[in-house]
């Protein structure tokens, strides 16, 4: 058996697809977190700067130039330049007060870089505004934003470094397990194809979709095995059951031919030709029954069924077979009520009923009573044939529906062993079930249809 390459298996492709989706969602989440945190931190910094600017403008408006210079000097000395920036300039750019070198005038926001001693440089978010002939600049260090960004990026990379190997390991483990189950299924199927009809797909007992598929495959394999066995059995049975009538036919034809050849006349009183015709008719009937069963097994159920009253079919067959029963010294009765509606095929149901009646008449002695009944029950309609014949032993009741199967007591009576097989095929066509029970003495056959 050729094994499928790991990365060519559908399970591996599905796992990789889910991993790609996971990676995309993770990257999208990182981007949202990264830019959202940056935006929020910048907004907080700007809000803090604007609060300082508003406070200084209020001092300048209420207390004048000198109070503003004094406050900026105090603020510049009270905070480190690493964190906050304050600068007050004249219109010519000369520094009046502050903790950073001169800055070209501007209004609104700018991100500026200042160099300090030791070649150290820092980025600031700076807000500039004009106060008469003065320029006021207030800022906060942007390092907090950079730290947050670096922290988020570092955490994301560490998470990826841990999750990606684990994800790939999980993909390999889970995909290998799934692939092994599929390979086992494929192996059993290939063995089945090679001719070992006893092979079945293993079921892991996890009750998942693979187990459900395996169960359906096993049901299909069992059905195929049964059909093949049935085909072999039918072939053997046809050869066996037709060998005897064909041999008798050949012997009669040879005897007739020899008599004609020697005397020039057909032997009188032996009815050789009539007997030969009867043998041929029996063979034709056997083939007709086999073809009809095969047709029923292969046909579409729903396309053939229409709404009908089973009572009408049963009543017609009862009236037809009353005279046949009387000729055999038997009695046939019928009971039922109209309105036994089912989905069925009238011709096939007539065949089913006729086969059951003929079976009861053939295997019952003179003086026997045969009853045909149609009964309606909640959700079902039953066709019941009761006789007082020898019945069927319990251990053989399932076998009598097989093609050519005949009870030992029935081998001396005419028939091909296809009557009940045809009944079973017609019942299956209608979705009906057949039950066999003792009548003490005799047999009760109940065919249950869905109402």
CORHUTA-V932995 format. One record per run of one state. SS is the DSSP state (@ for helix, = for strand, . for the rest). FROM is the first residue (numbers start at 1). TO is the last residue. If there is no record, write none. Layout:
SS_FROM_TO / SS_FROM_TO
//
This chain:
._1_5 / @_6_8 / ._9_9 / @_10_63 / ._64_64 / @_65_78 / ._79_83 / =_84_90 / ._91_94 / =_95_98 / ._99_107 / =_108_115 / ._116_116 / @_117_119 / ._120_120 / =_121_131 / ._132_133 / =_134_141 / ._142_142 / @_143_193 / ._194_208 / @_209_263 / ._264_271 / @_272_298 / ._299_300 / @_301_304 / ._305_305 / =_306_309 / @_310_327 / ._328_330 / =_331_336 / ._337_340 / =_341_344 / ._345_345 / @_346_362 / ._363_368 / =_369_377 / ._378_379 / =_380_386 / ._387_393 / @_394_396 / ._397_398 / @_399_401 / ._402_407 / @_408_410 / ._411_418 / @_419_429 / ._430_432 / =_433_438 / ._439_442 / =_443_450 / ._451_451
//
